[in-house]
């Protein structure tokens, strides 16, 4: 018997659930309230595009994109891009296409807004999923953090 779910948009009232997906590791739990506070106005303003997979009222997965005003480049003259974030599936729902459908739905919504450039950070386990959706490996970025 096939298990089914439906996809619904993330709403402002879902900020805590988005934060739980974005800070899913036990050692990230302390960051959840700040993340929820950060993402809530972005959902409201349309700068965060998110979807949830639900079975009835139970959220079994989620995915989102933060819209970034990156500035025009040679490859992206419009200057807007999206970073795919908070891709999460409840363990017992994994390997059933939930994450694939969620990310595809987020990509479609962003593309409908004119976004054509996407990036993400991928775990080793997630790379094949993202490749199947058209993402390509990209050389490692560099990062600098200033002391506080």
GIJO-V692326 format. One record per helix or strand. SS is the DSSP state (A for helix, B for strand). FROM is the first residue (numbers start at 0). LEN is the number of residues. Records with the same first field share a line. If there is no record, write none. Layout:
SS = FROM-LEN, FROM-LEN
This chain:
B = 5-4, 47-8, 57-12, 79-10, 117-3
A = 11-11, 25-20, 90-3, 97-15, 126-6
